[in-house]
């Protein structure tokens, strides 16, 4: 599940969000206790590794200022809060940045991501940016289509339930991971990400499976197959039970087969009867 940690104002905040596994980090460039200047945002963006989306958040600023500040901050996305027309997103399209439309869920019934030309849709509480909790279950009955994020009153203690009710593509949090207004807590950021990951996976991660350890099998009698020895290593034949006959080479002897023995040297051949009855002379003496 996509997770955005918004309202970051220090390098420590950025490092905590990245370390916890956030997919996006947001910097507020509009009126807010978390506001940073475009120059400050650029320094924070420089601490964000590749692969993490950097978002500049605006509300009522003129589009010329949005364009100018986004370029100066060097962010990868622009988020427009409030009731901006589709023409505003069309006008910013040439920036080549990801465009995020943030609006109240109360005025977004039947909404879909892309209706106004945005790349991402963020649905906030009836008072966007206030951090107030609201009824997320209404979105679960008819959730928006496409890539949309749930925001407003989320915190580590309730984000899993909110995800189960609303079934969003992603979540956005700011005040829910603060120890006081505008001051982020690395511990709460980490806890929030942990709860989201568990909820998005349908439960806690499974325990690691044990690695099987091979058990040596003792050799008794004949080996199960050919055994290849390393060069220079001689294999000893397997031990046989007491009283067993020695193994024969060449396989078993066929029944009725005769064994031909070579004649012994120096043995004299004796004369025998010829099949026709004639005497057969023996070998001559040397």
N, C-alpha and C positions, 0 to 999 in steps of 0.2 A: 504493500500500500504506500502511496506517495505521501510524504510528510514534509510540511513546510513549517519552519520555526521563524516567526516574524518579530519585528521590533528589536533587532540586535543593534547594539550601539558600541560594543567594545570588541577588541581582538579576542579576549577571553570568551565572550559570548559565541563568537564565530567558531573558535576552536572546540568549544563544548558541543555545539550543534553538529559540527562535522564529525567529531569523535563518536557521538552517539549514533550517527548514521542518517542524518537528515538528508532529504533529497533536494531541498531548496531552503534558502535563507532569505529573509526579507529585511529591507532597510526603509524606514519611514522617512519620506522627504516632504511631509505635510505637517500641519499643526498637530502636535502630539507630545506627551511627556517623553516619548521615545525618538523624537525627531533628531535626525543627523543632517549635516550639510552635504551637498554633493562631493565636496573635498573629503570629508570624513568617510562617506560611503565608498569612495574610490580606494581609500586605504584599507577599508574592511574587505572590499571585493578582492583586493590583492592577496588576502590571506585565505581565500576560498579555493580549494583544489578544483581541478577540472572534473567535470561530471556532476557538480553540485550547482543547481540553478540559482543565480543571484537576481533578486527582484527589488525594484524600486517602487515604493507604494505612494500613490498620489490620491487626492480627493477632489478638491475644487480648483486646482491650479489650471490656468489657461494651457491649452495644448502646446503653444509655443514654449512655455516654460517647462512643461513635461518633456518635450523633445530635447531642450537644451540641458536640463538637469540629468536626464537619463544618459545622454552622451558623455557628459562630464563625469558621472559616477562610474561609467564603464560596466553597467549591469547587463545581464542577459535577458531580462524581462521587465515589462512595465505593467503595474497593476493599477487600474482605475477604480476607485471606490465611488459608489453612488449611482445615480441614474444617468449614465452617459448614453447618448444615442449611438446607433451603429456607425454613423458618419465619423465619430471620434476615433473609433478603432480603424476605420478605413484610412483616415488621415495619418495615423501613426504606423501604418503597415510598412511604409518604405524604410523605417528604422531597421528592419530586419531582426527585430526582437520578438520574443514570445509575449503575447498580449493576454492579460488576465482581466476578466470582468468580475468585479466584486459587487454584489448587491444583496439586498435583504431577501431572505427566503419568503417573506410575506408577499412580496411583489413579484415573485418568480414562479408562480404556479404554472406547471406544465412547461417549464423552461428546459432548454437543451443547450449544451455547450456548442457554441458556434452560431447561435441565433443572431448575435450582433457582430459576427466576424472575429470573435475572440478565439484564442487557442485553448484557454482554460477558463472554467467558470468556478467562482467561489460564492457559496451561499452562506451568509452571515446571519446574526440575530436581527430582530426587528430594528435594533439600533446598531448598525454596523460599526465595528471597532470598539464597542463598549465592553466586550468581554462577558456580557450577560448570557446566562443559560436560557434556552428556549425549548419548545417542544419539537424534538427531532423526529418523533414517530410519524408526523405528518408527511415527511419526505419519504419514509419507507413505503408508504402506500402507493405513491407514484413518483419514484425518484427521477431526477433529470437524466436525460440520455447523454452519453459521452463522458468526457473527462471533467469531473466536477469535484470540488473540495468542500468539506463541511467545516464551518468555523463558528465561533461564538460560544463562550463559556466552557470550552473544552479544557480538561485538566487530566492528570494521570489517574485520578480516582473515578472519572466518568467516561473517558474516551472509549473504552471497550464497549460499554453499553450503548453509547451514541453510534458507534460503528455498526453494532448489531441492529439497531433500529432504523437508521437512515441508509445504510449500505452505500457509502460514498466511494468514489475512486481514490480520494485522498483526504487528508485532514490538514487544518491550519491552526496554529496555536500561538498566542503571545502572552497575555496576562496569566494564563494557567500554568506557566512555568516560571513565574516570578515570585521572589520572596517579598517584594514590595513594588509598588508601581514603577515600572521602567527598569527594574534591576533583575536580571535573569539569574536563575539558579542552575548550575551544571548538573546537580543531582536530580532536580525536577525534570530537566530536559532529557536526561538519560532514562529516567523512570517513564516519562511520557512515550518515548520511542519504544521502550520495551513493551509497554502495554499495547501500543498500536500494532507492533509486529505480531504479538501473540493473538490479538483479536483478528488481524488480517489473515493469519494462518489457520484460524478456527480453533485455537487452543495453544497451550504451551508447546515448545519444541520437544520432540521425542528424545528420550534418553539415548545416549550413544550405544550402539549394539556392541556386545563383547566380541573381541577378535578370537576365533577358534585357535587353540594351540594344538599342533599335531602331536599325536601320541605314538612313540616308536612301537612297531610290531615285532616281537621276537621271531627269529627264523628257526623253524623246527623242520628238519628233514630237507626236502628238495626246495630250492629257491623257486619263487613263482614265475620267474622269467629270466632272460639274460641280464646279467649284471656287468656293467662296464666299469673297469677300474681305471683310475687315473694313471698316467704314464709312470712307470717305475714302481707301481704298487701291485703286489701279487695277492690274489684272492685265495684264501684257504677253503677247501671243500667243507661243506656243512657236516657237523658231527652226526653220526648215525647211532641209533639205539643199540645197546649191547646185544650180541648174538645175531645181528643182521648180516646177511651175506654181502660180500663186497660188490659194489656196483660194476656192471659189465659195460664195456664200451661198444659201440656199434649197434646197440639195440638188441632185442630178444632173438633167440635162434628159432628158425622155423622148424615145425615138427617134420620129421622125416628127412631133414637136410643132412647130408653127410659132410664131414670135415675132412678136407684134403690136407694131408701132411706131406711136407717135402721129404724125399728119401734121405736117410742118414748117410753121411759120407763114410765110405769104407765098408758098408754093409754089403755082403755077397747075396746076390739073388739066387734063389734055389729054383731048380727046374720043376716044372709042373706039367701036368698032362695037357696036351693040345686038345682043343674042342673036337678034333677029328680022331683022337686016339693016338696020334703020333707022338713020339718022345720029343721034348723040346730041350735042346742043349742049354746048359747053364753058361754063365759068363766065363770066359777064358781067364786063366790065372795070369797075372802079370809076370 
